[in-house]
Amino acid sequence: MRARILPLLAVAACLLAACAQGDPNTGPSSDGQSGQPTTCQYNVSGQAAKPVDPPPVADIPTSGLTTVTLRLSQGPVTIELDRGHAPCAVNSFLSLLQQGYYTDTTCHRVTTNGIFVLQCGDPSATGRGGPGYSYADEVYSDDSYPAGTVAMANAGPDTNGSQFFLVYLDSPLNPDYTVLGHMDAASTTLVAGIGAQGTVEGDADGAPKQTVAIEGYSMG
């Protein structure tokens, strides 16, 4: 199923959007607050779009920030990943990154009306590719998606895989998408420039007019 994030009206219709999971009030789980390691579960789901091993599942950190920089064809995008907010999502993202799963892939979707995002993380560039596993949502009722947010795309509840999106302008999404962390100001501006170019077909939602490739990454 195509992993995507949807405009607000479509989210309300519950077509492909996830329903919020986790604490019904606010904030991360108690593990995230205490900093005690946790265990993650990654379930076999479909065929991987690119060969990759599943992430480790035991002794996953639940506190601290990790900085990574994606080398896009347009320039660097620096992201501060929040292990306390989404330990299993960050664990998966880092595992895929370090195995080269994201390297030499293209960002397949940009949305320029209603919500403002660049979506990446599918080696097949179809919007349907994933890593061969899925995992549970780590979302909270006070999650929001202002400019700079980095979050996981999904195809319904607990269907996180490898696809993620970069928010370049404030976007009115329901708290259905696991927030990994946030870009710095310069990176948000760079992604906004990609969004300003629009789509290949000139629609508000489609393949970026300007090809966006993830050429590599660095840590720290």
C-alpha positions in Angstrom: 0.0 0.0 0.0 1.2 3.5 -0.8 2.7 5.2 2.2 1.6 8.7 2.4 0.6 11.7 4.4 -2.7 13.3 3.6 -4.3 16.7 3.6 -6.5 17.6 6.6 -9.8 16.7 5.0 -8.6 13.4 3.8 -7.2 12.6 7.2 -10.7 13.3 8.7 -12.1 10.8 6.3 -9.7 8.1 7.7 -8.9 6.8 4.2 -5.2 6.0 4.5 -4.2 8.0 7.6 -3.2 6.4 10.8 -5.2 6.9 14.0 -3.3 8.2 17.0 -1.7 5.6 19.2 0.3 5.8 22.5 -0.5 8.0 25.5 -4.0 9.5 25.0 -2.8 12.7 26.8 0.6 14.1 26.0 4.2 13.4 25.8 6.4 10.3 25.3 6.1 7.0 27.1 7.5 6.5 30.6 10.5 4.7 29.1 11.2 7.9 27.1 11.0 10.0 30.1 13.1 7.8 32.4 15.8 7.1 29.9 15.6 3.3 30.5 16.4 1.2 27.4 13.4 -0.4 25.7 12.7 -3.2 23.3 11.3 -2.6 19.8 9.3 -4.9 17.5 9.7 -4.9 13.8 7.3 -7.2 11.9 8.0 -8.8 8.5 5.9 -6.9 6.0 6.2 -7.3 2.2 9.4 -7.4 0.2 12.2 -4.9 0.8 12.6 -2.4 -2.0 16.4 -2.7 -1.4 18.2 -5.4 0.5 18.5 -4.5 4.1 18.7 -6.2 7.5 16.1 -5.4 10.2 17.2 -3.1 13.0 18.4 -4.4 16.4 15.5 -4.9 18.9 17.0 -4.9 22.4 18.5 -2.2 24.6 17.3 0.6 22.4 18.1 4.1 23.9 15.1 6.1 25.0 16.8 9.4 25.7 19.2 11.8 24.0 19.5 13.6 20.6 21.4 12.3 17.6 22.3 14.6 14.7 22.5 13.3 11.2 23.0 15.2 7.9 21.5 13.9 4.7 23.5 15.0 1.6 20.8 15.9 -0.9 21.6 16.8 -4.5 20.5 20.4 -3.5 22.6 20.6 -0.4 22.8 19.3 3.2 19.8 18.7 5.4 20.7 18.4 9.1 18.2 16.6 11.4 18.3 16.3 15.1 16.7 13.0 15.9 14.9 12.7 19.3 15.3 9.2 20.8 13.1 10.1 23.8 10.1 11.0 21.6 10.3 8.0 19.2 13.0 5.5 20.2 11.9 2.7 17.9 11.5 5.0 14.9 14.8 6.6 15.4 16.4 3.2 15.9 15.0 2.0 12.5 15.9 5.3 10.7 19.5 5.1 11.9 19.8 1.4 11.0 18.5 2.0 7.5 20.8 5.0 7.1 23.9 3.2 8.3 23.2 0.2 6.0 23.0 2.6 3.0 19.3 1.9 2.4 18.7 5.6 1.7 21.8 6.3 -0.2 21.3 6.9 -4.0 17.5 7.1 -3.7 15.3 9.9 -4.8 12.6 11.8 -2.9 9.4 10.8 -4.8 6.8 13.3 -3.6 6.3 17.0 -2.8 3.1 18.6 -1.7 2.6 22.3 -2.1 -1.0 23.0 -0.9 -2.8 22.4 2.3 0.3 20.6 3.7 3.9 21.3 2.7 6.2 18.3 2.7 8.9 16.5 0.8 8.6 12.8 1.1 11.6 10.4 0.8 12.8 7.0 1.9 11.5 4.7 -0.9 14.3 3.2 -3.0 11.7 2.3 -5.7 10.6 6.0 -5.9 7.0 4.8 -6.4 5.6 5.6 -2.9 5.0 1.9 -2.3 8.4 0.7 -1.4 9.5 -0.2 2.1 12.2 -2.1 4.1 10.4 -5.4 4.4 9.2 -4.7 7.9 6.8 -2.4 9.7 6.5 -1.2 13.3 4.1 0.6 15.7 3.3 4.3 15.8 4.9 6.4 18.5 2.5 9.4 18.4 1.0 11.6 21.1 -2.1 13.8 21.2 0.1 17.0 21.4 2.2 16.2 18.3 2.1 18.9 15.7 3.9 19.4 12.4 5.4 22.9 12.1 8.0 23.8 9.6 11.2 21.8 10.2 9.4 18.7 11.5 10.7 15.3 10.3 8.1 12.5 10.6 7.3 9.0 9.3 4.8 8.5 6.5 2.4 5.6 6.8 -0.4 3.7 5.1 -2.6 3.4 8.3 -2.1 2.5 12.0 1.2 0.9 12.8 2.5 0.7 9.3 5.7 2.7 9.6 8.5 1.5 7.4 11.2 3.5 5.7 9.4 6.5 4.2 9.6 9.8 5.9 8.7 13.4 5.2 10.3 16.8 5.7 7.9 19.6 6.6 9.0 22.9 5.0 6.0 25.1 6.0 3.6 24.7 9.0 1.2 21.9 8.1 -2.2 21.2 9.7 -2.0 17.4 10.2 -3.6 15.4 12.9 -1.2 13.7 15.3 -1.1 10.5 13.3 2.6 10.5 12.1 5.5 9.5 14.3 7.8 12.6 14.8 11.5 11.6 14.4 13.0 15.1 15.1 13.5 18.4 13.5 15.6 20.1 10.8 17.7 23.2 11.5 16.6 26.5 10.0 19.0 26.4 7.0 17.8 22.9 6.1 14.2 23.9 6.3 14.8 26.8 4.0 16.6 24.5 1.5 13.6 22.1 1.5 11.2 25.0 1.1 13.2 26.0 -2.0 12.6 22.5 -3.4 8.9 22.9 -2.6 8.8 26.2 -4.4 9.8 24.5 -7.6 6.6 22.5 -7.6 5.9 19.2 -9.2 6.6 17.7 -12.6 3.0 17.8 -13.7 2.3 21.2 -12.1 -0.1 19.7 -9.6 -0.1 20.4 -5.9 1.0 16.8 -5.1 3.4 14.7 -7.2 7.0 14.1 -8.1 9.3 17.1 -7.5 9.9 19.1 -10.6 13.5 19.3 -9.4 15.0 15.8 -9.0 16.0 15.4 -5.3 18.5 12.6 -4.6 19.9 11.4 -1.3 23.6 11.0 -2.1 24.8 10.0 1.3 24.9 11.0 4.9 27.1 11.9 7.9 26.7 11.6 11.6 27.2 14.4 14.1 
